[in-house]
Structure formats: structure tokens, C-alpha cells
Amino acid sequence: MKPPADVAHTLNHFFDEHLPLTGFMGLRLASYDGHTLVLKAPLAPNINDKSTAFGGSLYNAAVMACWGFAYLKTQEAGIVCNQVVAEGHIKYLAPVKGDITAICKTPGSDALAQFFEAFHSRGKASITLQASIACGGSEAVTFEGRYAILRCTS
Amino acid sequence: MKPPADVAHTLNHFFDEHLPLTGFMGLRLASYDGHTLVLKAPLAPNINDKSTAFGGSLYNAAVMACWGFAYLKTQEAGIVCNQVVAEGHIKYLAPVKGDITAICKTPGSDALAQFFEAFHSRGKASITLQASIACGGSEAVTFEGRYAILRCTS
């Protein structure tokens, strides 16, 4: 298993290579230690009519924090697969009045082990991950997403 | 109450004026007849690694189709308010292999009447709206969002 530092840069590379929308947002990996993944984006390209962060940008940051966590975990485990988001549920609790910081924390080693075991035995698996975005020390956004991985057939 | 044709253009104006992200996406009002609102966006700025539409872009199109429906309904009713999205839940059922077309249909005249009555009596109200995105004749994305309006205090 590769250490997190070796694989973390692959997420920004993925964004640059494949997702023009995250490029416009300025969404970048800020940190990843194997347990917590942090994405950041500046307010300016993600602003709304109230001069706070646009709800669509907040969703994108949260969905990609969890997507990135699953992506790096499969990279670390040496799994080659297609990964998709199957479902996302976001709650907007308060406005985000500055830059966006989306944090995904590990669902725990048991959940990850089950995820990988299901993939190895059935060729597909899904995992539920959570992210949050804070503003001024309080939780402003909560997100839960379900991510599926499928064995590559080509 | 103004007819839909008079207010429909105000949605694109709102996007242009306030939301740089929808500008990058190329998200525009395609049609609105008072009952159904359709937003469209080209695939190119919204593409992902599988050459289909990025899940974040699909969310943005769906959340803004419902947001736009609520926005135009409040405009038609002559209501001056702040409007926010409070919650969004999206299910990705199949890839979207071309341009994005997000459709929000009216929740019905009773639901709208309750929404406006609550606003007039309490100064705030919320409504649940649904949108969908199809691909190849089949439903590819379903979305449900809750939108709140608040009386302007300034």
C-alpha cells in the first residue's frame, strides 16, 4: 500500500486532466493524511447574489471531497476501477461567507475493509461517505454521498 | 400576475449578473410556460473523465431548474424576497452522454398556494420541488430540493 503522500497529488492531476468545472472553481486538494481529505476553493468564481458561496459550488466541493477520498483509497489499495457517484444529499445550514473548505473524514477502517472486500469478491462495491463545510467555526453544510466502484472491463 | 413570457428572461439575467459558475457551465433557460421550466447546458464545459456529464454539473443544472422555477413563481406573484436552497438530494441513475437538459415541473397549484400563503402570513416559507435529467429517452438523474423564501428586511 502506498503512503498517502505519494498518491495525494494524483487528485489534483485528475481534476486538471478531466474536470473543467473544478478548474473554473479553483478546487484543489489542500491536505490528505489517509484519514481526512480537505479540498479548498476561493470564493470569487463560486460567488452568488448574496456575496456568499453558491449552493452548487458547495455541493461540488463536498461531492468531490468524498469522491477524492474514495479515489485515493482505491489508489492506495492498488485497485484499478471505474468510480462514480451514485447519490448525493446536501443540507445547507448557514451561508458560507468566504473561501470554501470541504472536509471528508474516513468512515473508519471497518467500512473501508468491507468496501474493498465486496469489490474483490463481486467486482463492484459502494460506500457512503460524509463531508462538511464550516463557516466561522460552525457547520454550514453537511453532505452524504454514495460512491460506487466497478471493475474495469477493458 | 405577470404572464410567464414577461418574467422568463429574468432568470438568464440573474445567472449572468450573479453566478459566474452557471456562466462557465453555459447554463441557460430553454423554456418556461408557467408549469414546466427547462434549463440546458452544453456538454463540453461540463464533461468528466468518462466523456459524460460531470455529476457536479448535473446537480447544478437540477438545483437551478428548481431554484429558477421558484424564482419565477415568486416574480409572477409580485413577491420581493430572499430565496435560498435549503436542501438537495440527487440520484444518478445513468450517465448523461450529451448536453444537459434539466426539467422542473410544477408541484401543483395547491402546493404553490400554500407556499405563498405561508410567506404572506409568516414572512417565510419553503417548498419542495423536483427536477429530472434524461438521456436517450430514459431518466438519468432525479433531484428533489427544498427552497426557502424570506421577507427582505432591508
Interface residues (C-beta under 8 A of the other chain):
Chain A: F14 E17 H18 L19 P20 L21 T22 F24 M25 A44 P45 N46 I47 N48 D49 K50 F54 G55 G56 S57 Y59 N60 V63 M64 N82 V84 V85 A86 E87 G88 H89 I90 K91 Y92
Chain B: F14 E17 H18 L19 P20 L21 T22 F24 M25 A44 P45 N46 I47 N48 D49 K50 F54 G55 G56 S57 Y59 N60 V63 M64 N82 V84 V85 A86 E87 G88 H89 I90 K91 Y92
